[in-house]
Amino acid sequence: MVLKLSNPASRFSIIPSANTSGTGKLSRSARDLSFSQVIYPLVRYCMVFPHIYFRGQTLSCILAEVYILRCGSKHKYFNMGKFLRTSGISHKIEDIIVEAKEELVIVSPYLKISNNLFERFKEKSEEGVKINFIYGKSELTQVERNKIEGLKTINPYYYENLHAKCYYNEKEMIITSMNLYEFSEKNNREMGVLVSKFDDAPIFEDGIQEAKSILGCVDN
């Protein structure tokens, strides 16, 4: 089988190395299957090399966009995030904290951490996970600051104009309306979207780059 790339934005075809059914052409369903078998593994493989760029985009993002254009975002081999309601957001934020192995980033204008989540952060800090808190709107209360600064691997950063809310580890990210604020978890009506590094590569990569951009502008 030979890959033939004409215009990545509009045409990507797979040509069989031998004739099929005597016609030399694949059926549409066979072409779609062959395409997904090639491109989807490539998107996943390219995540191992996240800093390979072509014309300002990562290679994984380019391949994922080609994939969506060819097969559609609803193709069974490709997902485009999962919608979350209030309770689902709270549950998944805890999962993201618990499942972090190396890095955890919390972007939330308002911070008032519940005792349950604080215990989770404490566990991750003791495991050596690097945790960055980016907050804004108002300075931390002394109680919150003491709690956060008592954990050795946590770095708090203040960004005055922050309005974004985002939570991620190495594998998953939530982009949401919910602050990491105990009142919001219990009383507000919130929405969010969960994306995966492997299934939603372009969104995940863009979210990380934006968080890093904010982090580059903040004060300790």
N, C-alpha and C positions, 0 to 999 in steps of 0.2 A: 504494500500500500504506500502511495506517495502523497505527501502533503503539497498542495499548490496554493500559495497565497498571492492573490492579485491585489485587491484593495482591502485592507483590514476592516475598514469602516463599512464595507458593503458586500464583500464576497470572500468566502472562504470555502473551498471545496476539497473533497477528498476523492482521489482518483484510484480505482482498484488497480492492483499490479497485474491482474489477469482479468479476462472477460468474465462477466457474470451472466448466466443464462444465455450465452451466445450473443448478448447485445453490447457488452463492454460498458454498460451503465448500471449504476446502483439505483434501486428504488428510492423514493424520497425518505421513507422510514429508515431504510438501511443507511442512507447518507447521514441522516440526523443522528442515528445511533453511532455510526463511525466517528462523526464529528465530536459527539459528547465523550466518546471513549478516549479521544486524543486530547481535546482541549481541557476538559475538567481535571484530569490528572496533572496536566501542565500547570494549571492555576494553583493547585495544591503544592506541586513541587516548587514553584517559584516563590512560595512563601518562605522557603528555607533561605532564599536570597533576596530579602526585602529591599535592599538598597541598589538593585540594578534598575537604572532609569533609561528611558528612551523618550526624548522630546518632552521632558518634564514630568513624565508619568512612570510609575513602577511597572515592570514587565508584567507582574501578576494582575495589575489593574487593567492593562491593555488587553491581555488575554481574556479576562473576565468580561470586559465590555464587548469584545468580539463574540464571545460565547452567548451573551444575552441577545445581541443583534441577530445571531444566527438561529438560536434555539428558543429564545424568549425567556423571560424571567420566571415563567411558571413551569419550565421544563423540569422533569423529575430529578435531574441531576444537579439542579441549581436552586438555591433558596434566596429569598430577598428579605431576610429579617422576620422576626416574629413580634406581633403586636401584643403589648402587655397593659393590663389595667392596674389599678392601685395596688391591690394585694399581690399581684404577680410581680410588680416592680420591686416591692419590698422583699419578697422571697428571693428574687433573682439577684438583687444587690448582695444579699447575704451569701448566696452561692458564689458569686464572683469573688467575694472576699475569701471565703473558705477555700476555693479552688486555686487561688493565686499561689504560684510557686517561686517566682522571682521578683515580680513587680506588680504594684497595685496603684492605680491612679484614681483619685476622687476629685471631681470637679463639681463644686456646689457652692453657690453664693452664700447660703445660710447653713451653719453647722450647729446642730445640737444632737449629739450622738446618744442613742439609747444604750442602756446598760448591756443589753444583749450584743449589739454590734461592737461596742467598745471591747467586750471580752473577745470577740472574733479578731479585732485589730490587734489586741494584745497577743493572741496566739500566733498570728502571722508575724508580728514583730519579733517574737521569741524564736521563730523559725528562720529569721534573717531575711524575710521578704522586704524589699524596699517599698515604702509607702509614701506617696506624694499627695498631700491635701492642697487643693487650690480653692480658696474661698474669697468672698468679697461682700459688698454691701455694708457690712458692719464688722467691726473688730470682734474677735472671739472674746467671750466672757473669760474672766480669770479662771473660772472652774474648768471650762472647756480647754483653755490653753494648758493648764496644769495637767489635765488628763492626757492630752496629745503629746506634750513635750516630755511626759514621763515614759514614753515608749521610744526605745533607742533607734529604731530604723524609720521613724516617721518624720517627714519634713513638711511643715506647714508653710504655705505661700499665700500672700494676700494680693488680690488684684481688684482694684476699686470698681472697675466697670464690668465686672463679671455678671453675666446673666445665664450663661449656659450651664446645663447639668449633664454630667457624663460620668460613667463609672466603668472601669475596665481592668482586666488582667491580661495575661499573655494570649488568651484564647477567645474571650468574649467581651462585649461592650454593650452597655445600655445607654441610649440617648433618650432623655426623658424630661418631663416638666417637674419632676419631684426633686426637691432639695433633700439632703441628708439631715433631715430635721424631724425629730420625733413627732411633733404636732402634725406635720404633713402626712406622715405614714398613717396616722390614726384618723385624721379629720378631713383631709382634702381629697378631691376627685382628680386623679392624675392619669396621664397616659405616657407610654414609652415604647421604644422599639429595641429589641434585642438582636444584635448582629454577631456573627461568628467570623473569626479570622480565616477559617477555611472555606466556609460557604458563602460569605459576603465580603470577599477580599477588598473590593474598591471602597466600600463604605467604611469598613474597619480601618483601612490604611488612612483614609481621609480624616477620620475621627482622631486617630493618633497624631497625625501631623498638625491638626488644629490645636489639640491639647498641648503639644510641644511648643507650638507658636505662642500660646497663652503663657506657658511656663517660662518661656524666654523673655517675657515682658514683666514678670512679677517681682515683688520685693519679698524678702523673708520677713 
